[in-house]
Amino acid sequence: MNSEAVLEGSRPRDVAEAGPDRRLRAPGASVRRGLFLALVSGTVVPGAAMMAHILQSAGMGPLLWVILVLFLITFTWIAISFWTAAAGFLLQVLRRDPLSLRPVPVAVDSAAPRLARRRTAIVMPIYNEEPQRVIQGVEATCLSLLRTGQAEAFDLFLLSDSNDPEVIPREERAVWALQGRLPAPFRTHYRRRAQNRGRKAGNIADFCQRWGGRYDYMIVLDADSVMEGSTLVELVRLMDANPGTGLIQTMPLPVRQESLFGRFQQFANALHGPMLATGLSFWQGNAGNYWGHNAIIRVRPFVEHCDLPVLPGRPPLGGEILSHDFVEAALMRRGGWDVWLLPGLSGSYEELPDNIVDYARRDRRWSQGNLQHLRLLGTPGLHLISRMHFLFGALAYLASLFWLLMLGTATAAAVAASGSAEPGLNSVTPGFAMNAPVAYALLGATLVLLLLPKMLGIALALSQGSRPFGGPRRLVTGGLLETVFSVLIAPLMMAFHSLFVAAVVFGRNVAWAAQPRDGRLVSWSESWLRTWPLVLVAVVWGLLVATWAPGFFWWLSPVLAGLLLAPALVRGSGNRAVGRWLRDRGLLLAPSELEPSSALATLQELEWQAARPVARPRAVHSIAPVTRLRPPRVRRRGTVEGGSAPTRRAAGNTWEDAYPDP
């Protein structure tokens, strides 16, 4: 059965030859979501009642009502995260697939037939990246794919939007050299646009308009992505077996981190990430999300349904959508196509910014994009879970601002009450009459919700085998160190996220620049420049509370400590010497280091080798544009409808014009 027959109509039909072992199903989706809602509500309602009881003892004035509302929002966010982790823990302990709820197979089907005659494009958008690292990662992925014997089913596209005159010639030479090394049957295509229209989303859209008609699927990689060849092949087989699926997202794990901050992030993601993703996959079912890379996409429905709307108004909340991936997943689901998250599919990797400054710079861009999503909550036809993805994505940043506002309001209430109320046995602060037993019970419950998922991650790794983390003692020690570190940097990240949200609210648009990927040690001068206002706020805040409400000072001390230590935390976050010292002692180890996959081992070997000179640059393979798929048309601003208007070819100096097919 050809792909055109399978893709007839608004929703594809099942194919009889699809093997049952790869069918993706999530039975009882509404029951799961109802259970999840009940668990979250059963946690939030008692917590809100306890907080109301505490505040009532102080008179429940206007400030205290504000505290209650802010607490309700932040506590809901904590409860959602907790129950997602708990569901993932239970499923992994029972070794159940989060979608089908069936036992997870012990071994992979190694006798699977060869891929059908479908063509899959591996596409990697590039924007002023370090060419050597990009090409080494691509080469490691391609060599891993060659080892599967299925490379003839894939083509590689390097889609450059680079505009830095120093980067462009090095990028071109790196592509030439790559072509000289990659054997047949690989075809490597390189295209550089003269203008970065639409950023990454526009880059992918340009590929779909020019060459999408030749391919059934595309696997989207970031410039720092590495994937196992067997994982790429399995993604194609899953799409073949599930013709109603439009997108499958893998869970990319951070690898190759050397700095102190990077090693903490790598360890935490390896330890807790699969558990959290399993819980997320359990309750979102076939209405999953897209994280922008390390995912496979069915090209035709992507072109037909995923054209991004332009939001009314000016940036930062208007104009082009910055975080395109959430929106594309929602539009794909609205079009009737399944979107899945498969946390159990290994062999998917990425790299992270290795210090707090560069990590926060990336978060600044994401915060603006996620806040834009709030304007799409009312878009007609969206799935409920897609709306929840929009809301939760924005809440990930808004929660920090709400937390800060709650602490500030509580401080104002404590100071105001210090001279009017009589302290008693149940007073948490002098003059701020609260019921101490209930307050401590609520504090304890909050700490359990925050810290228990980390303990569950450690327990899960111990039960499944701690050897990939260096053994039980090193695993537990690393888990405790990571918990302490996360507590220390939480106030700093709260402050950064609050500033990001405030910047968006006050109309400051983020500049789009290449993401920093090379490790660096943040200087003391830059650390102080970026954090001195936070230190000043912490000093003034602490003195004010210590003078007027000393009992409240101890409740606030963890936050004040994190802000006072901000310069040292920023400085130390990029320290590679400390990261190597911990690694040499077997701490914060990740499975990707002790048991590296073939692609990661190949990447390491490529970095050790000197690049072979190419005597004569080979022309980069190219193909001419083919019949375009029908793009959507915009009927009214801010909404997307289907259409049949012809696609306009994007302009630009591209190598495919200079080098026709040989």
C-alpha positions as CSV (number, residue, x, y, z in Angstrom):
1,M,0.0,0.0,0.0
2,N,1.5,3.3,-1.0
3,S,1.7,6.4,1.2
4,E,-0.8,8.3,-0.8
5,A,-3.5,5.7,-0.3
6,V,-2.8,5.6,3.4
7,L,-3.0,9.4,3.7
8,E,-6.3,9.8,1.9
9,G,-8.9,11.9,3.7
10,S,-8.8,14.1,6.7
11,R,-7.7,11.2,9.0
12,P,-5.7,8.2,7.8
13,R,-6.9,4.6,7.8
14,D,-5.2,1.8,9.6
15,V,-3.2,-0.6,7.5
16,A,-3.6,-4.3,7.9
17,E,0.0,-5.1,7.5
18,A,1.1,-3.0,10.5
19,G,2.5,-5.3,13.2
20,P,0.7,-5.3,16.5
21,D,4.0,-5.0,18.4
22,R,4.5,-1.4,17.3
23,R,0.9,-0.2,17.5
24,L,0.7,2.9,19.7
25,R,-2.4,3.0,21.8
26,A,-3.4,4.7,25.1
27,P,-6.7,3.0,26.2
28,G,-8.8,4.7,28.8
29,A,-7.3,8.2,28.2
30,S,-10.3,10.0,29.7
31,V,-10.1,7.8,32.8
32,R,-6.4,8.6,33.2
33,R,-6.9,12.3,32.9
34,G,-9.8,12.2,35.3
35,L,-7.7,10.3,37.8
36,F,-4.8,12.7,37.4
37,L,-7.2,15.7,37.9
38,A,-8.6,14.0,41.0
39,L,-5.2,13.4,42.6
40,V,-4.1,17.0,41.9
41,S,-7.4,18.4,43.3
42,G,-7.2,16.1,46.3
43,T,-3.8,17.6,47.0
44,V,-4.5,21.3,46.3
45,V,-7.8,21.6,48.1
46,P,-6.5,20.5,51.5
47,G,-3.4,22.6,51.0
48,A,-5.5,25.7,50.2
49,A,-7.7,25.0,53.2
50,M,-4.7,24.8,55.5
51,M,-3.3,28.1,54.2
52,A,-6.7,29.7,54.6
53,H,-6.9,28.5,58.2
54,I,-3.4,29.9,58.8
55,L,-4.2,33.3,57.3
56,Q,-7.6,33.6,59.0
57,S,-5.8,33.7,62.4
58,A,-4.1,36.9,61.1
59,G,-7.4,38.6,60.2
60,M,-7.5,37.8,56.5
61,G,-7.0,41.3,55.2
62,P,-6.5,42.2,51.6
63,L,-2.8,41.2,51.6
64,L,-3.6,37.8,52.9
65,W,-6.2,37.2,50.2
66,V,-3.5,38.0,47.7
67,I,-1.2,35.5,49.5
68,L,-3.9,32.8,49.3
69,V,-4.4,33.2,45.6
70,L,-0.7,33.2,44.8
71,F,-0.3,30.1,47.0
72,L,-3.1,28.3,45.3
73,I,-1.4,28.8,41.9
74,T,2.1,27.8,43.0
75,F,0.9,24.9,45.1
76,T,-1.1,23.6,42.1
77,W,2.0,23.6,40.0
78,I,3.9,21.7,42.7
79,A,1.1,19.1,42.9
80,I,1.0,18.6,39.1
81,S,4.8,17.9,39.1
82,F,4.6,15.6,42.1
83,W,1.8,13.4,40.7
84,T,3.4,13.2,37.3
85,A,6.6,11.9,39.0
86,A,4.6,9.5,41.2
87,A,2.8,8.0,38.1
88,G,6.1,7.6,36.3
89,F,7.7,6.0,39.4
90,L,4.9,3.5,39.7
91,L,4.9,2.5,36.1
92,Q,8.6,2.1,36.0
93,V,8.6,0.0,39.1
94,L,5.9,-2.3,37.6
95,R,7.7,-2.2,34.3
96,R,4.6,-1.1,32.4
97,D,4.5,0.9,29.2
98,P,3.0,4.3,30.0
99,L,0.7,4.2,26.9
100,S,-0.6,0.6,26.6
101,L,0.0,-0.3,30.2
102,R,1.3,-3.6,29.1
103,P,4.6,-5.1,30.4
104,V,7.6,-3.5,28.8
105,P,9.3,-6.0,26.4
106,V,12.6,-7.3,27.7
107,A,14.4,-7.2,24.3
108,V,14.2,-5.3,21.1
109,D,12.9,-7.0,18.0
110,S,16.2,-7.5,16.2
111,A,14.6,-9.6,13.4
112,A,12.4,-6.8,12.1
113,P,12.1,-6.5,8.3
114,R,13.9,-3.9,6.3
115,L,12.3,-0.5,5.9
116,A,9.8,0.0,3.1
117,R,10.6,2.2,0.1
118,R,9.8,5.3,1.9
119,R,12.2,8.1,2.2
120,T,13.0,9.9,5.4
121,A,14.8,13.2,5.6
122,I,17.1,13.9,8.5
123,V,17.0,17.7,8.8
124,M,19.2,19.8,10.9
125,P,18.7,23.6,11.0
126,I,21.9,25.5,11.7
127,Y,22.3,29.2,12.7
128,N,25.9,30.5,13.2
129,E,26.9,27.3,15.1
130,E,30.4,26.1,15.5
131,P,30.8,24.0,12.3
132,Q,33.3,21.5,13.6
133,R,31.0,20.4,16.5
134,V,27.9,20.3,14.2
135,I,29.6,18.2,11.6
136,Q,31.1,15.8,14.2
137,G,27.7,15.2,15.7
138,V,26.1,14.6,12.3
139,E,28.8,12.3,11.3
140,A,28.5,10.2,14.4
141,T,24.8,9.9,13.8
142,C,25.3,9.0,10.2
143,L,28.0,6.4,10.9
144,S,25.7,4.8,13.5
145,L,22.9,4.7,10.9
146,L,25.2,3.1,8.4
147,R,25.9,0.3,10.9
148,T,22.2,-0.6,10.8
149,G,22.3,-1.4,7.1
150,Q,19.3,0.9,6.5
151,A,21.0,4.1,5.5
152,E,19.6,4.0,2.0
153,A,16.2,4.9,3.4
154,F,17.5,8.3,4.7
155,D,18.7,11.6,3.2
156,L,20.6,14.2,5.2
157,F,19.8,17.9,4.9
158,L,21.9,20.6,6.6
159,L,19.7,23.7,6.5
160,S,21.8,26.7,7.2
161,D,20.5,30.2,8.2
162,S,24.0,31.3,9.1
163,N,24.8,35.0,8.4
164,D,28.1,35.4,10.2
165,P,30.8,36.0,7.5
166,E,33.3,34.3,9.7
167,V,31.2,31.2,10.2
168,I,29.9,30.7,6.7
169,P,33.2,29.7,4.9
170,R,34.1,27.3,7.8
171,E,30.6,25.8,7.6
172,E,30.9,25.2,3.9
173,R,34.4,23.6,4.2
174,A,33.1,21.4,7.0
175,V,30.2,20.2,4.8
176,W,32.6,19.5,1.9
177,A,34.9,17.4,4.2
178,L,31.9,15.5,5.5
179,Q,30.8,14.5,2.0
180,G,34.3,13.3,1.3
181,R,34.1,11.0,4.4
182,L,30.6,9.6,4.3
183,P,30.3,6.6,2.0
184,A,27.4,5.7,-0.2
185,P,24.4,5.4,0.1
186,F,24.4,8.7,2.0
187,R,23.3,11.8,0.2
188,T,24.1,15.0,2.0
189,H,22.3,18.2,1.0
190,Y,23.3,21.6,2.1
191,R,21.2,24.8,1.7
192,R,21.9,28.2,3.1
193,R,19.2,30.9,3.0
194,A,20.3,34.5,2.6
195,Q,17.8,35.7,5.1
196,N,16.7,34.1,8.4
197,R,12.9,34.4,7.7
198,G,10.8,32.9,10.4
199,R,13.9,31.7,12.3
200,K,14.0,27.9,12.9
201,A,10.3,27.3,12.0
202,G,10.8,29.2,8.8
203,N,13.9,27.2,8.0
204,I,11.9,23.9,8.4
205,A,9.0,25.4,6.4
206,D,11.3,26.3,3.6
207,F,12.6,22.7,3.5
208,C,9.0,21.3,3.4
209,Q,8.0,23.7,0.6
210,R,11.0,22.8,-1.6
211,W,11.6,19.1,-1.0
212,G,8.9,17.9,1.4
213,G,6.9,16.2,-1.4
214,R,9.7,13.6,-1.9
215,Y,9.6,12.4,1.7
216,D,7.1,10.7,3.9
217,Y,8.9,11.6,7.2
218,M,11.4,14.0,8.5
219,I,13.5,13.6,11.6
220,V,14.3,17.0,13.1
221,L,17.6,17.4,14.9
222,D,19.2,20.4,16.7
223,A,22.7,21.5,16.0
224,D,23.8,19.7,19.2
225,S,21.7,16.5,18.7
226,V,23.1,13.0,18.4
227,M,21.0,10.0,17.8
228,E,21.6,6.3,17.4
229,G,21.0,4.8,14.0
230,S,18.9,2.1,15.5
231,T,16.7,4.8,17.1
232,L,16.2,6.5,13.8
233,V,15.2,3.2,12.2
234,E,12.8,2.4,15.0
235,L,11.1,5.8,14.6
236,V,10.5,5.1,11.0
237,R,9.1,1.6,11.8
238,L,6.8,3.1,14.4
239,M,5.5,5.6,11.9
240,D,4.9,2.9,9.3
241,A,3.0,0.8,11.8
242,N,0.9,3.8,13.0
243,P,-0.5,5.6,9.9
244,G,-2.7,7.8,12.2
245,T,0.4,9.2,13.9
246,G,1.7,12.6,12.9
247,L,4.6,13.1,15.3
248,I,6.6,11.0,17.7
249,Q,8.8,12.8,20.3
250,T,11.7,11.0,21.9
251,M,13.3,12.0,25.2
252,P,16.7,13.5,24.5
253,L,19.1,13.2,27.5
254,P,21.9,15.7,28.1
255,V,25.4,14.2,27.5
256,R,29.0,15.3,27.4
257,Q,28.7,17.8,30.2
258,E,32.0,18.9,31.9
259,S,31.2,21.9,34.0
260,L,29.8,21.8,37.5
261,F,26.4,23.1,36.4
262,G,26.4,20.9,33.3
263,R,27.2,17.8,35.4
264,F,24.4,18.5,37.8
265,Q,22.0,18.9,34.9
266,Q,23.2,15.8,33.1
267,F,23.0,13.7,36.3
268,A,19.5,15.0,37.3
269,N,18.1,14.4,33.8
270,A,19.5,10.9,33.6
271,L,18.2,10.0,37.1
272,H,14.8,11.7,37.2
273,G,14.0,12.5,33.5
274,P,12.8,9.1,32.3
275,M,10.5,8.8,35.4
276,L,9.0,12.3,34.8
277,A,8.6,11.7,31.1
278,T,6.9,8.3,31.8
279,G,4.3,10.0,34.0
280,L,3.8,12.7,31.4
281,S,3.3,10.2,28.7
282,F,0.8,8.3,30.8
283,W,-1.7,11.1,31.3
284,Q,-1.3,13.0,28.0
285,G,-1.7,9.9,25.8
286,N,-2.0,10.6,22.1
287,A,-2.1,14.4,22.6
288,G,1.6,14.7,23.4
289,N,3.9,17.7,22.9
290,Y,6.7,18.5,20.6
291,W,10.1,19.8,21.9
292,G,11.4,21.0,18.6
293,H,14.1,18.4,18.0
294,N,14.9,14.6,18.2
295,A,11.5,13.8,16.9
296,I,10.0,12.2,13.7
297,I,7.2,14.1,11.8
298,R,4.9,12.9,9.0
299,V,5.6,15.6,6.4
300,R,2.2,15.9,4.6
301,P,0.0,16.6,7.7
302,F,2.7,18.9,9.0
303,V,2.5,21.0,5.9
304,E,-1.3,20.9,5.8
305,H,-2.0,21.7,9.4
306,C,1.1,23.2,11.1
307,D,1.4,26.6,9.4
308,L,2.0,29.0,12.3
309,P,-0.4,31.9,12.8
310,V,0.9,35.4,13.3
311,L,-0.3,36.9,16.5
312,P,-2.0,40.4,16.3
313,G,0.0,43.2,17.8
314,R,3.7,43.9,18.2
315,P,6.4,41.7,19.9
316,P,7.0,40.4,22.5
317,L,3.5,39.1,22.9
318,G,2.5,39.7,19.3
319,G,4.0,38.9,15.9
320,E,5.8,35.7,15.0
321,I,5.5,32.9,17.4
322,L,8.8,32.3,19.1
323,S,8.3,28.8,20.6
324,H,6.9,27.1,17.5
325,D,7.1,23.5,18.7
326,F,4.2,23.5,21.2
327,V,2.0,25.2,18.6
328,E,2.9,22.7,15.9
329,A,2.0,19.8,18.1
330,A,-1.3,21.4,19.0
331,L,-2.2,22.0,15.4
332,M,-1.2,18.5,14.4
333,R,-3.5,17.1,17.1
334,R,-6.2,19.5,16.0
335,G,-6.0,18.1,12.5
336,G,-6.8,14.6,13.9
337,W,-3.3,13.2,14.0
338,D,-1.8,11.5,17.1
339,V,1.2,13.0,18.8
340,W,3.1,10.6,21.1
341,L,5.9,10.9,23.7
342,L,8.0,7.7,23.9
343,P,10.3,8.0,27.0
344,G,11.3,4.4,26.7
345,L,13.0,4.8,23.3
346,S,16.7,5.3,24.1
347,G,19.5,6.6,21.9
348,S,18.4,10.2,21.8
349,Y,20.9,12.9,23.1
350,E,21.5,16.6,23.2
351,E,23.8,19.1,24.9
352,L,23.0,21.9,27.3
353,P,24.5,25.4,28.1
354,D,27.0,24.6,30.7
355,N,26.7,27.6,33.0
356,I,23.8,29.4,34.7
357,V,24.2,32.6,32.6
358,D,23.9,30.9,29.2
359,Y,21.2,28.5,30.5
360,A,19.2,31.6,31.7
361,R,19.7,33.3,28.3
362,R,18.1,30.4,26.6
363,D,15.3,30.4,29.2
364,R,14.7,34.1,28.4
365,R,13.8,33.2,24.8
366,W,11.6,30.3,25.9
367,S,9.8,32.4,28.5
368,Q,8.7,34.9,25.9
369,G,7.6,32.1,23.5
370,N,5.6,30.3,26.3
371,L,3.9,33.5,27.4
372,Q,2.8,34.0,23.8
373,H,1.0,30.6,24.0
374,L,-1.4,32.1,26.5
375,R,-2.9,34.0,23.6
376,L,-3.7,30.8,21.8
377,L,-5.6,29.1,24.6
378,G,-8.9,30.1,23.0
379,T,-8.0,28.9,19.5
380,P,-11.0,26.9,18.2
381,G,-10.7,23.1,17.9
382,L,-7.6,22.5,20.1
383,H,-7.5,19.4,22.2
384,L,-7.8,20.0,26.0
385,I,-4.4,18.5,26.6
386,S,-2.9,20.9,24.0
387,R,-4.4,23.8,25.9
388,M,-2.9,22.4,29.1
389,H,0.5,22.2,27.4
390,F,0.2,25.9,26.6
391,L,-0.9,26.8,30.1
392,F,1.7,24.7,31.9
393,G,4.5,26.0,29.7
394,A,3.7,29.5,30.6
395,L,3.2,28.6,34.3
396,A,6.7,27.1,34.4
397,Y,7.9,30.8,34.3
398,L,4.9,32.5,35.9
399,A,5.2,30.3,38.9
400,S,8.5,31.9,39.8
401,L,7.0,35.4,39.6
402,F,4.0,34.2,41.7
403,W,6.4,32.7,44.3
404,L,8.3,35.9,44.5
405,L,5.1,38.0,44.8
406,M,3.8,35.6,47.5
407,L,7.0,36.0,49.5
408,G,6.9,39.8,49.2
409,T,3.3,40.0,50.2
410,A,3.9,37.7,53.2
411,T,6.8,39.9,54.2
412,A,4.6,43.0,54.0
413,A,1.9,41.3,56.0
414,A,4.3,40.1,58.6
415,V,5.9,43.6,59.0
416,A,2.5,45.3,59.1
417,A,1.2,42.9,61.7
418,S,4.3,43.1,63.9
419,G,3.1,46.1,65.8
420,S,-0.6,45.3,66.1
421,A,-1.1,41.7,67.1
422,E,-0.1,40.1,70.4
423,P,2.3,37.2,70.1
424,G,1.1,33.9,71.6
425,L,2.0,30.3,71.8
426,N,0.7,29.7,68.2
427,S,2.6,32.7,66.7
428,V,5.1,31.9,64.0
429,T,6.4,35.5,64.1
430,P,6.0,38.0,66.9
431,G,2.9,40.1,66.1
432,F,1.8,37.8,63.2
433,A,-0.6,35.4,64.8
434,M,-0.8,32.2,62.8
435,N,-1.6,28.7,63.9
436,A,1.9,27.2,64.2
437,P,1.0,23.4,64.1
438,V,-1.0,23.9,60.8
439,A,1.8,26.1,59.4
440,Y,4.5,23.5,60.1
441,A,2.2,20.8,58.7
442,L,1.7,22.7,55.5
443,L,5.4,23.4,55.2
444,G,6.2,19.7,55.7
445,A,3.6,18.7,53.1
446,T,5.1,21.2,50.6
447,L,8.7,19.9,51.2
448,V,7.4,16.4,50.7
449,L,5.8,17.3,47.3
450,L,9.1,19.1,46.3
451,L,11.7,16.6,47.5
452,L,10.0,13.2,47.4
453,P,10.2,12.9,43.5
454,K,14.0,13.3,43.8
455,M,14.0,10.5,46.4
456,L,11.8,8.4,44.2
457,G,14.3,8.8,41.3
458,I,17.1,7.6,43.5
459,A,15.1,4.6,44.8
460,L,14.1,3.7,41.3
461,A,17.7,3.7,40.1
462,L,18.7,1.6,43.1
463,S,16.0,-1.0,42.3
464,Q,16.8,-1.2,38.6
465,G,20.6,-1.3,39.0
466,S,22.9,1.5,40.2
467,R,25.9,0.4,38.2
468,P,25.3,3.0,35.4
469,F,25.6,5.7,38.0
470,G,28.7,4.4,39.7
471,G,27.2,2.1,42.3
472,P,24.7,2.6,45.1
473,R,27.0,4.8,47.4
474,R,28.0,7.1,44.6
475,L,24.4,7.2,43.3
476,V,23.0,8.3,46.7
477,T,25.7,10.8,47.3
478,G,25.3,12.3,43.9
479,G,21.5,12.4,44.4
480,L,21.9,14.3,47.7
481,L,24.4,16.7,46.2
482,E,22.1,17.4,43.3
483,T,19.2,18.1,45.7
484,V,21.3,20.5,47.7
485,F,22.4,22.3,44.5
486,S,18.9,22.5,43.2
487,V,17.7,24.1,46.5
488,L,20.6,26.6,46.3
489,I,20.0,27.8,42.8
490,A,16.1,27.8,43.1
491,P,16.0,31.4,44.4
492,L,18.4,32.6,41.7
493,M,16.3,30.9,38.9
494,M,13.2,32.4,40.6
495,A,14.7,35.8,40.3
496,F,15.8,35.3,36.7
497,H,12.4,33.9,35.6
498,S,10.6,36.8,37.3
499,L,12.7,39.3,35.5
500,F,12.1,37.5,32.2
501,V,8.3,37.6,32.7
502,A,8.5,41.3,33.8
503,A,10.5,42.1,30.6
504,V,7.9,40.5,28.4
505,V,5.0,42.3,30.2
506,F,6.8,45.6,29.8
507,G,7.4,45.1,26.1
508,R,11.0,44.1,25.9
509,N,11.5,41.8,22.9
510,V,14.2,39.2,23.0
511,A,17.0,39.2,20.4
512,W,17.4,36.0,18.4
513,A,21.0,34.9,18.5
514,A,22.9,31.6,18.1
515,Q,22.6,29.5,21.3
516,P,26.0,29.3,23.2
517,R,27.1,25.7,23.2
518,D,30.8,26.0,23.9
519,G,31.7,25.7,27.6
520,R,33.0,28.8,29.4
521,L,33.9,29.9,32.9
522,V,31.9,33.0,33.8
523,S,34.2,35.7,35.0
524,W,33.8,37.3,38.4
525,S,33.1,40.6,36.8
526,E,30.3,39.2,34.7
527,S,28.9,37.3,37.7
528,W,28.7,40.5,39.8
529,L,27.3,42.5,36.9
530,R,24.4,40.0,36.5
531,T,23.7,39.4,40.1
532,W,24.6,42.5,42.2
533,P,20.9,43.7,42.2
534,L,19.8,40.4,43.6
535,V,22.5,40.6,46.4
536,L,21.4,44.1,47.2
537,V,17.7,43.1,47.4
538,A,18.6,40.1,49.6
539,V,20.5,42.4,52.0
540,V,17.8,45.0,52.3
541,W,15.1,42.4,52.5
542,G,16.9,40.4,55.2
543,L,17.6,43.5,57.3
544,L,14.0,44.6,57.0
545,V,12.6,41.3,58.1
546,A,15.2,40.7,60.9
547,T,14.3,44.1,62.4
548,W,10.5,44.1,62.1
549,A,9.5,40.4,61.9
550,P,12.5,38.3,63.2
551,G,10.4,35.2,63.5
552,F,9.6,35.3,59.8
553,F,13.3,35.7,59.0
554,W,14.0,32.0,59.5
555,W,11.2,31.1,57.1
556,L,12.7,33.3,54.5
557,S,16.4,32.4,55.1
558,P,16.7,29.7,52.4
559,V,15.6,32.2,49.8
560,L,17.9,35.0,51.1
561,A,20.8,32.6,51.2
562,G,20.4,31.6,47.6
563,L,20.3,35.3,46.5
564,L,23.3,36.2,48.6
565,L,25.3,33.4,47.1
566,A,24.2,34.3,43.5
567,P,27.6,35.6,42.3
568,A,29.5,32.6,43.6
569,L,26.9,30.2,42.1
570,V,27.1,31.9,38.7
571,R,30.9,31.9,38.8
572,G,31.2,28.3,39.9
573,S,28.5,27.0,37.6
574,G,30.8,27.0,34.6
575,N,33.8,25.6,36.4
576,R,35.1,22.5,34.6
577,A,37.9,21.8,37.0
578,V,35.3,21.2,39.8
579,G,33.2,19.1,37.4
580,R,36.2,16.9,36.5
581,W,37.1,16.6,40.2
582,L,33.7,15.2,41.0
583,R,33.8,12.9,38.0
584,D,37.2,11.5,39.0
585,R,35.7,10.6,42.3
586,G,32.8,8.8,40.8
587,L,30.2,11.5,41.7
588,L,27.4,12.8,39.4
589,L,28.1,10.1,36.9
590,A,25.6,9.4,34.1
591,P,25.0,6.2,32.2
592,S,26.1,7.9,29.0
593,E,29.6,8.1,30.5
594,L,30.0,4.7,32.0
595,E,28.1,2.9,29.3
596,P,28.3,5.1,26.2
597,S,26.3,4.2,23.1
598,S,28.0,3.6,19.8
599,A,27.1,7.1,18.4
600,L,28.5,8.8,21.5
601,A,31.7,6.7,21.4
602,T,32.1,7.5,17.7
603,L,31.6,11.2,18.4
604,Q,34.3,11.1,21.1
605,E,36.7,9.3,18.6
606,L,36.0,11.9,15.9
607,E,36.9,14.7,18.3
608,W,40.2,12.9,19.0
609,Q,41.1,12.5,15.3
610,A,42.4,15.3,13.1
611,A,40.1,16.2,10.2
612,R,41.4,14.6,7.0
613,P,42.2,17.2,4.3
614,V,40.1,17.1,1.2
615,A,42.2,17.6,-2.0
616,R,39.3,18.9,-4.1
617,P,36.0,20.0,-2.6
618,R,33.1,17.9,-3.8
619,A,29.9,19.6,-4.8
620,V,27.3,19.2,-2.2
621,H,24.5,17.0,-3.5
622,S,21.3,18.8,-4.2
623,I,17.9,18.1,-5.6
624,A,15.5,20.4,-7.5
625,P,12.3,21.5,-5.9
626,V,9.4,19.1,-6.6
627,T,5.6,19.5,-6.5
628,R,4.7,21.4,-3.4
629,L,2.3,20.2,-0.8
630,R,-0.7,22.4,-0.1
631,P,0.0,24.8,2.7
632,P,-2.7,26.2,5.0
633,R,-4.1,29.6,4.4
634,V,-4.7,32.2,7.0
635,R,-8.4,33.2,6.9
636,R,-8.2,35.6,9.8
637,R,-5.4,36.9,11.9
638,G,-4.4,34.5,14.7
639,T,-6.2,31.4,13.4
640,V,-5.2,28.8,10.9
641,E,-7.5,27.1,8.4
642,G,-6.8,24.5,5.6
643,G,-6.4,25.8,2.1
644,S,-5.1,25.0,-1.3
645,A,-3.2,28.2,-2.3
646,P,0.0,27.3,-4.1
647,T,3.2,27.6,-2.1
648,R,5.6,30.4,-3.0
649,R,9.2,29.4,-3.3
650,A,11.5,31.1,-0.8
651,A,14.2,33.2,-2.3
652,G,17.9,33.2,-1.3
653,N,21.4,32.2,-2.3
654,T,21.4,28.5,-1.9
655,W,23.8,25.8,-3.0
656,E,21.1,23.8,-4.7
657,D,20.9,26.5,-7.3
658,A,24.6,26.4,-7.9
659,Y,25.1,22.7,-7.9
660,P,22.4,20.6,-9.7
661,D,22.0,16.9,-9.2
662,P,25.0,15.0,-10.7
